[in-house]
Amino acid sequence: MLTQLRIRDFAIVEALELELAGGMTAVTGETGAGKSILVDAIGLLLGDRADGGTIRHGAERTDISAVFDLGALPAARAWLSERDLDGEECHMRRVIARNGRSRTYINGVPQPTQAMRELGELLVDIHGQHEHQSLLRREAQRQLLDDYAGTQPLAVEVEQAYRRWNGLRQELRELRQASSERDARLDILRYHLRELAALNLTGGEIAELESEQRRLANASELLETGQRLLGRLTDSDDGAVSDRLTESLRELEALNRLDGRLGPVSELLEAALIQIQEAGAELRGYVGGLDLDPGHLAKVEQRMTAAHQLARKHRVATEELPALRARFETELDALEHSETRLESLQQALGEARDEYRGRAGQLSERRATAARALGGRISEALAGLGMPGGRFAVVLERLDKPAPGGLETVEFQVSANPGQPPRPLAKVASGGELSRISLAVQVIAARAARIPTLIFDEVDSGIGGGVAEVVGRQLRALGANRQVFCVTHLPQVAAQAHQQFKVEKQSDGESTHTQVFPLNSEQRVTEVARMLGGLELTANTLAHAREMVEKADAPTRDEN
């Protein structure tokens, strides 16, 4: 539900902040006062195209923000959670600069305009302007019918069954294609595996071979240098490091008897002597173990060459050859057992097809029953909304082939006048008719509706008298479990509202701006009276207006 709306420097609005409630809210005011500005602002917030012309004269930018309570909107909360924008409330904001560029935010995080549109479709439905009519979308029509019929869970099962069936069909096509090339592929795989098995390269072996090749190729240098270092450390007859350290320790011991403070130096030299002796032992073992066999080096280089040639042949890195062998073995096993897999897959495919058709058939039957009932009820509602003879039909058209949504398409069609054939709802030319049709659909399907906030912009266009009162009552009834905003110029509609805002244009001679005021009980009576009788309010007009407002409020007071 929309709880707050803030507008700054938009059109002729300088600054506006509204606290909004549930139920039905009427927005009224003089012609030209800017009643539709609120609707336009919300439209921009939900992703409508923006340009610098929307900015108030003299300002640099337009800033529009809104707060939505998501307590009863799990779909919107899930949408936010998927994008790490969690919260029980949703703050949406859009800033439009003079150059037409805009920035959009959801819960303080910058988002693309498309994200505002996606989230907006879960929060608000604006009736009266085609670009916001969810009822014009075929997907929304099917969803509304399923919600009305209570078949949404079954529709989900149908889609899941279709996905399983389609997945098995794809797998079967791939297996049959592979089977047609099976023999040739088997020969190729077996040949490749014989080569890989002959090499029998293990994981990590290439790195070991490269290390061993470097060692063997440089064995002479390693041996020569190692022996020289060994002589310096321990094996030289002419002052090896270990001999000099031993001699130094003997001299230091004599000094230590004269001054005990030299004890730590003796300890360090003893430790150094031990390290030198251990290093010499390690180096002696290394030098003694060096392999100078040219034949061993040739074998290592031959194995590396074979591995590199095989890797180039298969266009993989040399170290990937063991994994390639494993993949070939898996593919070979699958092909060798493909006949068995083909039989089991065909059986599974038949079962999946039967499951889909069974569930889709049930869905078609329940949709057909609900379509007749929904069409009849909406047709009855249209008669009361100033469209006598209007006929609404929910048309189910069988598809040529199965689809995730079932075996048929769903299309809303309407005939606004007797004798005219029904046409798709999206092709209804009159905006007023479209708004009233949408109102009828929303009222009838209110218990199944998903979008919590409905905005009706001039839904009462072209009607009056008793029909206008019916429209008002329908909107009020819809407001019993939804948030409904209605921009109206009819007192019969405004009187039915739970609360009312008045839009007023003000001017100081130099500039003009629009203000929106919430009306209390007495102010509502005065405004309805103005809508009834013009600027000169008589006692009779005021009494009539009071009666209309109190009559609309009476059921609410009785319930309390």
Secondary structure, DSSP 4 states (H G I P E B T S, - for coil): -EEEEEEEEETTEEEEEEE--SEEEEEEESTTS-TTHHHHHHHHHTT----GGGBPTT-SEEEEEEEEE-TT-HHHHHHHHHTT---SEEEEEEEEETTS-EEEEETTEEE-HHHHHHHHHHHEEEESSGGG-GGGSHHHHHHHHHHHHT-HHHHHHHHHHHHHHHHHHHHHHHHHHHHHTHHHHHHHHHHHHHHHHHHTPPTTHHHHHHHHHHHHHTHHHHHHHHHHHHIIIII-TTT-HHHHHHHHHHHHHHHHHH-GGGHHHHHHHHHHHHHHHHHHHHHHHHHHH----HHHHHHHHHHHHHHHHHHHHHTS-GGGHHHHHHHHHHHHHHHHTHHHHHHHHHHHHHHHHHHHHHHHHHHHHHHHHHHHHHHHHHHHHHHHTT-TT-EEEEEEEEEEEEETTEEEEEEEEEESSTTSPPEEGGG---HHHHHHHHHHHHHHTGGG---SEEEEESTTTT--HHHHHHHHHHHHHHTTTSEEEEE---HHHHTT-SEEEEEEEEE-SS-EEEEEEE--HHHHHHHHHHHHH-SS--HHHHHHHHHHHHHHHHHHHHH-
